[in-house]
Structures are given as C-alpha cells and as structure tokens.
C-alpha cells in the first residue's frame, strides 16, 4: 500500500508509505497501482520507497473491527431522565430493524 500525494505547485507526484491521516490531494493506492503509476507529461514522480508491498489488516485492525461489530449488535438501552411524571416516561418496547416502537409507562 502507498499514498499518492500531488504537489501541484511543483508539478510533482509523491508516492510514499501509507498515510495515517487524510490529507488534501492524497490518495491511497494498492501495491500494484503504486508500482505502475505514471505522472502527466511534464510532471515528476518521487518514490519514497523502492517498492510497495501489499499488506493485509493487522491483528489490531481485526480486533477493533470485531469490537465494533459486537457493540453494534448489543441492544440499545434507553436512557430516561429521572423525575419525569409516568405519562412522560417512554420505554423501549420492541425493536424491528432500525425502527423502534415506544410506549408510555402505565403506572
């Protein structure tokens, strides 16, 4: 993987290691496209590494993804302000897809 950054003022395309933050005029490329990159006529290409190796997700990436999926799968818990009269309190009764049916408490 590599990040391509255009420096318009210098008519230069810079290929470097995969960036960790998004920058204007920067594009992430796979190793195949990074190795085949050509610049427009009159532009220079600066390669900061001789070759770019395709990398897969790291162990930390996979753990973070698994945690995000687990968190998304947990049922939502309604947080209700305390001290409201029973007629104003709402509780979550049932969930269907992304819609929720809310019913007022009957005390």
Secondary structure by P-SEA (a helix, b strand, c coil): cbbbbbcccccbbbbccccccccccbbbbcaaaaaaccccccbbbbbcccbbbbbcccaaaaaaaaaaaaaaaccbbbbbbcccccccccccccccccbbbbbcccc
